[in-house]
Amino acid sequence: MKTGLCKGCGEDIGWIMTKAGTWMPVEAESMTILGEASRGTTIVTESGEVLRHPNVGEEGYEPHWGHCKKASEFKR
């Protein structure tokens, strides 16, 4: 994982290469799913797997666009 600052909000973020071959901005701290994930929950694993509606116990990083105040400036 690469690290840096978000160009929009200035927060510390990470970048993970997904299995699809694109870099995804993620939150700097990893998380573990402790209960049933709510609909729409997405995490990215260290290996680049994007998990939508992950299972209990899975670890990964939340996509930064879900937290960034300036995310709309980067939408395609």
DAQUIMO-V817170 format. One record per residue. RES is the residue in three letters. SS is DSSP state (h for helix, s for strand, l for the rest). PSI is psi as a letter, one per 30 degrees, with the letter a starting at -180 (* if undefined). Layout:
# DAQUIMO-V817170
((RES;SS;PSI) (RES;SS;PSI))
This chain:
# DAQUIMO-V817170
((MET;l;k) (LYS;s;l) (THR;s;l) (GLY;s;a) (LEU;s;k) (CYS;l;k) (LYS;l;f) (GLY;l;e) (CYS;l;f) (GLY;l;g) (GLU;l;l) (ASP;s;k) (ILE;s;l) (GLY;s;l) (TRP;s;k) (ILE;s;k) (MET;s;j) (THR;l;l) (LYS;l;f) (ALA;l;f) (GLY;l;g) (THR;l;l) (TRP;s;k) (MET;s;k) (PRO;s;k) (VAL;s;l) (GLU;s;l) (ALA;l;f) (GLU;l;k) (SER;l;l) (MET;s;l) (THR;s;k) (ILE;l;j) (LEU;l;f) (GLY;l;a) (GLU;l;k) (ALA;l;k) (SER;l;l) (ARG;l;k) (GLY;l;f) (THR;l;k) (THR;s;k) (ILE;s;l) (VAL;s;k) (THR;l;l) (GLU;l;e) (SER;l;g) (GLY;l;g) (GLU;l;k) (VAL;s;j) (LEU;s;j) (ARG;s;k) (HIS;l;i) (PRO;l;l) (ASN;l;l) (VAL;l;k) (GLY;l;f) (GLU;l;k) (GLU;s;k) (GLY;s;a) (TYR;s;k) (GLU;s;k) (PRO;s;k) (HIS;h;f) (TRP;h;f) (GLY;h;f) (HIS;l;f) (CYS;l;k) (LYS;l;f) (LYS;l;g) (ALA;h;e) (SER;h;f) (GLU;h;f) (PHE;l;f) (LYS;l;k) (ARG;l;*))
